[in-house]
Structure formats: C-alpha cells, structure tokens
Amino acid sequence: MTSFQPLHILAFGATGNIGKHIVNQLIRANPPFPKISIFTSANTVLNKPELLSRWKDAGVSVIVGDITNSADVKNAYQGVDTAISCLGRGALEHQFQLIKLADESDTVRWFFPSEYGTDPDHDPSSAHEKPHQVKRRVRKAFAEEVKNLKPTFLVVGPYIEMWVDGGPLKDAFGGIDVEKKEAALLGDGEQPIGFTAMEDVGKAVVAALQRPEVSYGKILKIASFTKSARQVLAEFEKQVGHKFDVKHIPLDDAKRLEKQYWDEGNPLAVVGTLRRIWATGGAVYEKLDNEDLGLHPDQLQSLEAAVRNRLNHVAF
Ligand SMILES: NC(=O)c1ccc[n+]([C@@H]2O[C@H](COP(=O)([O-])OP(=O)(O)OC[C@H]3O[C@@H](n4cnc5c(N)ncnc54)[C@H](OP(=O)(O)O)[C@@H]3O)[C@@H](O)[C@H]2O)c1
C-alpha cells in the first residue's frame, strides 16, 4: 500500500479553523488530486456560502449531511479512498463512527484523524492529560480494532497564529498582545516550542498524501520552526522597532488556575493545559519528519515571515 495514490479525498470539518487551510492546499496540490469532496453540515451551508462557492468553483464537491447519521456518511464514502477529518474538539467523539464506517466501506483505505496539534503520546505524562484523551482513544482504536484502513496522524504543535494571541487568557496562560505591545510569558519563556503556521499544516497534509511510503500508517511530526517564546517576542520587537512590556507568569500560578478551571468544568481549561504542556517541553521532538516529507525550510514559514504576516494585520 505504500504506492497508494489518493484518487478521491473526502474531508470532514473542512470549513473549520484548520480544515480551511487543509482544503485550500489540497486544491493547490501539484499534481492535482483527481477528486476532492467535503462533507459539511446544513448549518455551515447557510453560514459560509462564500467559502463553499469558492471551493465549488475550484472543482470541490460539497456533500451536505449529518456526521452522526450513518446513511449520510456511507453515501458520502462511495468511491472515496482517503478520508481526512478536521473536526473540532467538540466533535472528536464522532470520529469513532466515521472510522468504523470507513473500515466497513469497500473503498476507504486511508484516514487522517483530527490531530494537527500536540502529540497526545509525547511522554508518559501524556496519558493523564485531559485534552489528549479522545485523540489517544482514536489512536488505540486504529491499533486494536480497525482492520481495513490505515491512519496518518499529523502532530504539528501549536499554530503560531493562535499561540501569539492569547486572547482573554493571555495574562493567565501567556500570549502576545501585538497592538498593545504587551507580552505575558509562561515560566521563563526559554523553552523551545515546535510551532507550525496554519498554512503549513495544509502543506504537510498534502505532502503526506503525496508520499504514502513515508506517511501511510504513521505518526508524523512537523514544525515550521522551533523557537522559544522569548525568541518569538524578540522578533516582534525587532520588526515593530519597539520593546514590549513583558510580564512572567509563574508556572505554579498557571497550574493552579488550570486545575481550578478543570474542577469548575470551564472549557477554557484546555487552553491552560495545552499552554502549560508547550511551555514545559511538550512540543519539541527528537526528530521532525519535515525533510522526509519533502518539506524543506524554504517551503515552510519562518518565524520572520510569521511575524511579518501577523503585523500586516495590525493597525498601530
Ligand atoms: N495546534 C493548534 O494550535 C490547534 C488549535 C486549534 C485546534 N487544533 C486541532 O485541530 C483540529 C481541528 O480543530 P478546529 O479548531 O480547526 O475545528 P473547528 O473549527 O472548531 O471545527 C471544525 C469543523 O468541525 C465541525 N464541527 C465542529 N463542532 C462540531 C460539532 N459539535 N458537531 C458536529 N460538527 C462539528 C464543523 O464542520 P461542518 O459544519 O462543516 O461539518 C466545523 O467547522 C482539532 O483536532 C483540534 O484539536 C489545534
């Protein structure tokens, strides 16, 4: 199967944060994939008409259905050999049914579960991290139950775009407010982190599809660049030409708040856990698969380019 070439790709969750980038890169792939379809909800058809119309114009087939309805999914799988799940955290549980139906189908042989983030099996502590539990069970299902299809799991660490803007939790778990020229660094900010730009996640999916000999049945680890929070901040300061106000968040304070959020059932607890994992070495890897996938540094975003892209959206 290592010579397997995808002829018909179906993406779930395609219109979401990372799905958009994956589909955009699938459309741009050279040589082109013969057929690209997406499976989306009726709600998204109503809410994102421009995006869907642009994709249809680019030759993408849009299938409308409910991922929890087996008949809809079985119909959508007809003739599909490769399924790519980009479902959001709230929908990860639905993947078990999607994988089962793919395994039972006559045609689907390759499945990319929705990962595109922190390795849920990075080290022994990963087994206890709450945000990893569904992704770990998906990996286990492939190892123990799935018979007729292989997975590719793509680990990419934090998206640089989302990591920079800590949003309302910046002062609790870290982030950089570019407009206000303020930064909150979790811990000492010296820990290297493997960051990936969202566009590069799409490129990595395409590279994996084009090189089944590297990716079929594998866990792949990708990063656009590996830098510390301090280095990211320094690049912003350099390009803006101004020092930022910097505060450090003690790791113990962040851990206390993280625990409190989990105890209260606050969904923002996930952010705290992931940021704590990244700040303590959970997104650096012994070996990256960039080169094996043909993703050379000049094809991926550099820190300089990522910061430039972010600053292009700033009105000082
Ligand atoms: N590395 C990072 O920094 C990072 C950051 C964010 C996310 N991630 C990971 O990336 C993956 C995708 O996350 P995302 O943020 O891109 O997803 P998202 O935008 O929240 O959702 C993606 C799509 O999934 C479908 N969906 C979402 N919630 C659903 C629900 N409750 N029921 C049914 N369908 C639902 C919707 O598609 P349709 O309506 O079209 O069906 C939606 O557009 C996840 O595995 C997540 O953990 C990583």
The ligand as a Tripos MOL2 file, in Angstrom:
@<TRIPOS>MOLECULE
LIG
   48    52     1     0     0
SMALL
NO_CHARGES

@<TRIPOS>ATOM
      1 N1         -2.2870   23.1150   17.0780 N.am      1 LIG1
      2 C1         -3.1170   24.0370   17.4920 C.2       1 LIG1
      3 O1         -2.7090   25.1300   17.9350 O.2       1 LIG1
      4 C2         -4.5980   23.7940   17.3530 C.ar      1 LIG1
      5 C3         -5.5020   24.8490   17.5350 C.ar      1 LIG1
      6 C4         -6.8560   24.5960   17.3380 C.ar      1 LIG1
      7 C5         -7.2780   23.3160   17.0050 C.ar      1 LIG1
      8 N2         -6.3700   22.3080   16.8540 N.ar      1 LIG1
      9 C6         -6.8240   20.9470   16.4860 C.3       1 LIG1
     10 O2         -7.2420   20.9730   15.1320 O.3       1 LIG1
     11 C7         -8.3510   20.0850   14.9370 C.3       1 LIG1
     12 C8         -9.4970   20.8660   14.2870 C.3       1 LIG1
     13 O3         -9.8710   21.9180   15.1550 O.3       1 LIG1
     14 P1        -10.5040   23.2710   14.5880 P.3       1 LIG1
     15 O4        -10.3230   24.3070   15.6400 O.co2     1 LIG1
     16 O5         -9.9960   23.5130   13.2140 O.co2     1 LIG1
     17 O6        -12.0220   22.8540   14.5000 O.3       1 LIG1
     18 P2        -13.3200   23.8110   14.4790 P.3       1 LIG1
     19 O7        -13.0500   24.9840   13.6380 O.co2     1 LIG1
     20 O8        -13.7930   24.0230   15.8770 O.co2     1 LIG1
     21 O9        -14.3800   22.8350   13.8170 O.3       1 LIG1
     22 C9        -14.1360   22.2270   12.5710 C.3       1 LIG1
     23 C10       -15.4260   21.7460   11.9520 C.3       1 LIG1
     24 O10       -15.9050   20.6080   12.6410 O.3       1 LIG1
     25 C11       -17.3230   20.5740   12.5280 C.3       1 LIG1
     26 N3        -17.8280   20.6170   13.9020 N.ar      1 LIG1
     27 C12       -17.3570   21.3590   14.9100 C.ar      1 LIG1
     28 N4        -18.0250   21.1090   16.0530 N.ar      1 LIG1
     29 C13       -18.9310   20.2100   15.7490 C.ar      1 LIG1
     30 C14       -19.9160   19.5290   16.4990 C.ar      1 LIG1
     31 N5        -20.0420   19.7580   17.8030 N.pl3     1 LIG1
     32 N6        -20.6780   18.6550   15.8390 N.ar      1 LIG1
     33 C15       -20.5030   18.4260   14.5370 C.ar      1 LIG1
     34 N7        -19.5660   19.0260   13.7770 N.ar      1 LIG1
     35 C16       -18.8050   19.9090   14.3780 C.ar      1 LIG1
     36 C17       -17.7590   21.8100   11.7360 C.3       1 LIG1
     37 O11       -17.7770   21.4820   10.3560 O.3       1 LIG1
     38 P3        -19.0740   21.3400    9.4240 P.3       1 LIG1
     39 O12       -20.1500   22.2240    9.9470 O.co2     1 LIG1
     40 O13       -18.5670   21.7380    8.0910 O.co2     1 LIG1
     41 O14       -19.4340   19.9000    9.4970 O.co2     1 LIG1
     42 C18       -16.5750   22.7290   11.9750 C.3       1 LIG1
     43 O15       -16.3970   23.7150   11.0010 O.3       1 LIG1
     44 C19        -8.6880   19.5100   16.3090 C.3       1 LIG1
     45 O16        -8.1370   18.2200   16.4260 O.3       1 LIG1
     46 C20        -8.0200   20.4720   17.2790 C.3       1 LIG1
     47 O17        -7.6230   19.8570   18.4970 O.3       1 LIG1
     48 C21        -5.0560   22.5270   17.0040 C.ar      1 LIG1
@<TRIPOS>BOND
     1     1     2 1
     2     2     3 2
     3     2     4 1
     4     4     5 ar
     5     4    48 ar
     6     5     6 ar
     7     6     7 ar
     8     7     8 ar
     9     8     9 1
    10     8    48 ar
    11     9    10 1
    12     9    46 1
    13    10    11 1
    14    11    12 1
    15    11    44 1
    16    12    13 1
    17    13    14 1
    18    14    15 2
    19    14    16 1
    20    14    17 1
    21    17    18 1
    22    18    19 2
    23    18    20 1
    24    18    21 1
    25    21    22 1
    26    22    23 1
    27    23    24 1
    28    23    42 1
    29    24    25 1
    30    25    26 1
    31    25    36 1
    32    26    27 ar
    33    26    35 ar
    34    27    28 ar
    35    28    29 ar
    36    29    30 ar
    37    29    35 ar
    38    30    31 1
    39    30    32 ar
    40    32    33 ar
    41    33    34 ar
    42    34    35 ar
    43    36    37 1
    44    36    42 1
    45    37    38 1
    46    38    39 2
    47    38    40 1
    48    38    41 1
    49    42    43 1
    50    44    45 1
    51    44    46 1
    52    46    47 1
@<TRIPOS>SUBSTRUCTURE
     1 LIG1         1 GROUP 0 **** ****
